[in-house]
């Protein structure tokens, strides 16, 4: 495998699909509210994807430095890229991938500061701090999963909406909450196989602090909350006349079978043969729900 291919693999491209579906949803919401620029959407999506890849690479760097990477039970959905502990990529190269991708993403951010407005700066700074501090600092505090939920769930939707419209909206903030919960859950359930390695490394993830049984219940409750929130927003739309989420967003319930599979698997955390498929079902649930919500906005306006 060539160097470029290794550098790309270090960003864990299979997980960067999350940034793509976030871009789709955020842009669909902006289009629904009357603003759409395809080039801004593509550029903002690229910036978000690069930021996500940067976080993955930096996470690998700190995981190896702390020794966690040498103890994890690596699965297709968790445990990092494995390139550094396998000797395929030098530690400084992993850090370099993180730095370069973050600098390019910063350049894209500066462009949008200029064309869309300086009000984007606080959002980018806060999201950037959350994502940069996640591995070295926030993972050592209780309930660290909130931070990627905010920094890589809620804030990207707000940012994608802002680059199209030049403004923020409390309606969009409410519509972004499911994204925050789902990204939170993506990190939460992926921590299940790594609970012993995380404990040794001094991390205070929810499975480490509260145990896998409680973490499984928390995951289930948060997953159910996604659908409750969507229904609540649709009802609020019908009652108030202010569109928080259009009725067509109920199409997101088509992802429910995958959510149920993930919940059942999370409750059987002691059996890796059942947990790993649950991790896969969780990924499908999250990606599909974002796509379906975006389709809901498009259908409501088009029909």
C-alpha positions in Angstrom: 0.0 0.0 0.0 1.4 3.4 -1.0 2.0 6.3 1.3 -0.9 8.3 0.0 -3.2 5.4 0.5 -2.0 4.9 4.1 -2.5 8.6 4.8 -6.0 8.4 3.5 -6.7 5.2 5.5 -5.4 6.9 8.6 -8.4 9.3 8.4 -10.7 6.2 8.6 -12.6 7.1 5.4 -15.3 4.5 6.0 -16.5 6.7 8.9 -16.3 10.0 7.0 -19.7 9.0 5.5 -21.1 10.6 8.6 -19.8 14.0 7.4 -21.4 13.4 4.0 -24.9 12.7 5.4 -24.6 15.6 7.8 -23.8 17.8 4.8 -26.8 16.5 3.0 -29.2 17.1 5.9 -27.8 20.6 6.8 -28.0 21.6 3.1 -31.5 20.2 2.7 -32.7 22.2 5.7 -31.2 25.4 4.2 -32.8 24.6 0.8 -36.1 24.0 2.5 -35.9 27.5 4.0 -35.0 29.1 0.7 -31.2 29.2 0.3 -29.1 26.9 -1.7 -25.6 27.2 -3.4 -24.2 23.9 -4.6 -20.6 25.1 -4.5 -21.0 26.3 -0.9 -22.5 22.9 0.0 -19.7 21.0 -1.6 -17.0 23.1 -0.1 -18.5 23.1 3.4 -19.0 19.4 3.1 -15.3 19.0 2.2 -14.3 21.2 5.2 -16.4 19.1 7.5 -15.0 15.8 6.1 -11.4 17.0 6.5 -12.1 18.1 10.0 -13.6 14.7 10.8 -10.6 13.0 9.3 -8.3 15.2 11.3 -10.0 14.2 14.5 -9.7 10.5 13.6 -5.9 10.9 12.9 -5.3 12.9 16.1 -7.3 10.4 18.1 -5.0 7.6 16.8 -1.9 9.7 17.8 -3.1 10.2 21.4 -4.3 6.6 21.7 -0.9 5.3 20.8 0.9 7.8 23.1 -1.3 6.7 26.0 -0.9 3.0 25.3 -4.6 2.4 24.6 -3.9 1.4 21.0 -1.9 -1.5 22.3 -4.7 -2.9 24.4 -7.9 -2.3 22.4 -10.1 -5.0 20.9 -10.1 -3.7 17.4 -13.4 -4.2 15.4 -14.5 -3.0 12.0 -16.3 -0.2 13.8 -14.0 0.7 16.7 -10.4 0.7 17.9 -8.8 3.1 15.5 -7.1 2.5 12.2 -4.4 0.3 13.7 -1.8 1.6 11.3 0.6 3.0 13.9 0.6 -0.1 16.3 1.0 -2.3 13.2 4.1 -0.3 12.1 2.6 0.7 8.8 2.6 4.4 9.7 5.0 6.3 11.9 3.4 8.1 14.9 4.6 11.5 13.6 3.0 10.7 10.3 -0.4 10.1 11.9 -0.1 13.5 13.7 1.0 15.1 10.4 -2.2 13.8 8.7 -4.2 15.3 11.5 -2.5 18.7 11.3 -2.5 19.0 7.5 -6.2 18.1 7.1 -7.1 20.5 9.9 -5.2 23.3 8.3 -6.9 22.8 5.0 -10.3 22.7 6.8 -9.3 25.9 8.5 -8.6 27.5 5.2 -12.1 26.6 4.0 -13.5 28.0 7.2 -11.7 31.3 6.6 -13.3 31.5 3.2 -16.7 31.2 4.7 -15.9 33.7 7.4 -15.4 36.2 4.5 -18.3 35.2 2.2 -21.0 34.2 4.7 -20.2 36.4 7.8 -18.0 36.7 10.8 -20.8 35.2 13.0 -19.6 31.8 11.8 -16.3 32.2 13.7 -17.6 31.5 17.2 -19.3 28.3 16.0 -16.1 27.1 14.2 -13.9 28.0 17.2 -16.1 26.2 19.7 -16.6 23.1 17.5 -12.9 23.0 16.8 -11.9 23.2 20.5 -14.4 20.4 21.4 -13.0 18.2 18.7 -9.3 18.9 19.4 -9.7 18.5 23.1 -11.8 15.4 22.9 -9.1 12.8 23.1 -6.5 14.4 25.3 -8.8 16.2 27.8 -12.6 15.5 27.5 -12.2 11.7 27.5 -10.8 12.0 31.0 -14.0 13.6 32.3 -17.3 12.0 33.1 -19.7 11.6 30.2 -17.4 12.7 27.4 -19.7 11.5 24.6 -21.6 14.8 24.8 -18.7 16.6 23.1 -18.7 14.9 19.7 -22.5 15.0 19.8 -22.3 18.8 20.0 -19.1 19.3 17.9 -19.7 16.8 15.2 -23.5 16.6 15.3 -25.3 19.8 16.2 -22.8 22.3 15.2 -22.2 21.0 11.7 -25.9 21.3 10.9 -25.9 24.9 12.2 -22.8 25.7 10.3 -24.0 24.1 7.0 -27.2 26.1 7.4 -25.3 29.3 8.1 -23.0 29.1 5.1 -26.1 29.0 2.9 -28.2 31.6 4.6 -25.8 33.8 6.5 -27.8 33.5 9.7 -28.6 31.1 12.6 -32.1 29.9 13.5 -33.5 28.4 16.7 -35.7 26.2 14.5 -32.6 24.7 12.9 -31.0 24.2 16.3 -34.1 22.2 17.4 -33.9 20.2 14.1 -30.2 19.5 14.7 -30.7 17.8 18.1 -31.3 14.3 16.7 -27.9 14.6 14.9 -26.3 15.4 18.2 -27.9 12.4 19.9 -27.0 10.1 17.1 -23.3 11.2 17.0 -23.2 10.9 20.8 -24.5 7.3 20.4 -22.1 6.5 17.7 -19.2 7.2 20.1 -21.0 5.6 23.0 -21.6 2.1 21.6 -18.2 2.0 19.9 -16.7 2.3 23.3 -18.1 -1.0 24.5 -15.4 -3.2 23.1 -12.7 -0.9 24.4 -13.9 -0.6 28.0 -10.8 -2.3 29.6 -8.3 -0.5 27.4 -10.0 2.8 28.2 -10.0 2.1 31.9 -6.2 1.3 31.8 -5.7 4.5 29.8 -7.4 6.7 32.3 -10.5 7.5 30.2 -13.8 8.1 31.9 -16.2 7.0 29.2 -19.7 6.2 30.2 -19.1 2.4 30.0 -16.0 2.8 32.2 -17.6 5.0 34.8 -21.1 3.5 35.0 -20.6 0.0 33.6 -21.7 -1.6 30.4 -25.2 -2.5 31.6 -26.0 1.1 32.5 -24.3 2.3 29.3 -26.5 -0.1 27.3 -29.6 1.3 28.9 -28.4 4.9 28.3 -27.7 4.0 24.7 -31.2 2.6 24.3 -32.9 5.6 25.9 -30.9 8.0 23.8 -31.8 6.1 20.6 -35.5 6.1 21.4 -35.2 9.8 22.2 -34.2 10.5 18.6 -37.6 9.3 17.3 -39.5 11.0 20.2 -37.8 14.3 19.3 -38.7 14.0 15.7 -42.3 13.3 16.5 -42.3 16.2 19.0 -40.9 18.6 16.4 -43.5 17.5 13.8 -46.4 17.9 16.3 -45.0 21.3 17.3 -45.0 22.3 13.6 -48.6 21.2 13.2 -49.7 23.0 16.4 -47.7 26.2 16.1 -47.6 26.7 12.3 -43.9 27.3 12.5 -42.0 24.6 10.7 -39.5 23.0 13.0 -39.6 19.7 11.2 -42.0 19.1 8.3 -44.4 16.1 8.5 -42.5 14.3 5.8 -39.6 13.9 8.3 -41.5 11.1 9.8 -40.1 9.0 7.0 -37.1 8.7 9.3 -39.0 6.0 11.1 -37.9 3.7 8.3 -34.6 3.4 10.1 -36.3 2.0 13.2 -35.6 -1.7 12.5 -31.8 -1.0 12.5 -32.2 1.0 15.8 -33.9 -1.9 17.4 -31.2 -4.3 16.3 -28.6 -1.9 17.7 -30.4 -1.6 21.0 -30.8 -5.4 21.4 -27.1 -5.9 20.6 -26.0 -3.2 23.1 -27.9 -5.0 25.8 -25.9 -8.2 25.0 -22.5 -6.5 25.5 -20.9 -9.6 26.9 -21.1 -11.5 23.6 -18.9 -10.0 21.0 -20.6 -12.0 18.3 -23.8 -10.1 19.0 -22.2 -6.8 19.9 -20.2 -6.3 16.7 -23.4 -6.7 14.5 -25.0 -4.1 16.8 -22.2 -1.7 16.0 -23.0 -2.1 12.3 -26.7 -1.7 12.8 -26.0 1.5 14.8 -24.0 2.9 11.9 -26.8 2.1 9.4 -29.4 3.6 11.8 -27.4 6.8 12.1 -26.6 7.2 8.4 -30.0 6.2 7.2 -31.8 8.5 9.6 -29.9 11.5 8.5 -30.6 10.7 4.8 -34.3 10.1 5.5 -34.6 13.4 7.4 -33.0 15.2 4.5 -35.4 13.5 2.1 -38.2 14.5 4.3 -37.4 18.2 3.9 -37.0 17.8 0.2 -40.3 15.9 -0.2 -42.2 18.3 1.9 -41.2 21.3 -0.2 -41.4 19.5 -3.6 -44.8 17.9 -3.2 
